[in-house]
Amino acid sequence: MADPMADITIKAAYGSVVEDEGLLFIGFAEGEDEEEGYVLFRQLVEGGPIWFEVNDETFGAEAAIA
């Protein structure tokens, strides 16, 4: 049976952790330009599912993340 956990490596120039209105945001970016790559994680402060957003087209391919 395949391992349900995936390893992700993030290489970024900038990182940020922000708590706002009961949510925890953790973001990483290649640079300051909006067109540069970024990864954003969001979760309720008290826990729960993790929402994940990435603007890298590598992850946009069908079945890119199993």
WOQUICOR-V48630 format. One record per run of one state. SS is the DSSP state (a for helix, b for strand, c for the rest). FROM is the first residue (numbers start at 1). TO is the last residue. Records with the same first field share a line. If there is no record, write none. Layout:
# WOQUICOR-V48630
SS: FROM-TO / FROM-TO
This chain:
# WOQUICOR-V48630
c: 1-13 / 21-22 / 30-37 / 45-50 / 55-56 / 61-66
b: 14-20 / 23-29 / 38-44 / 51-54
a: 57-60
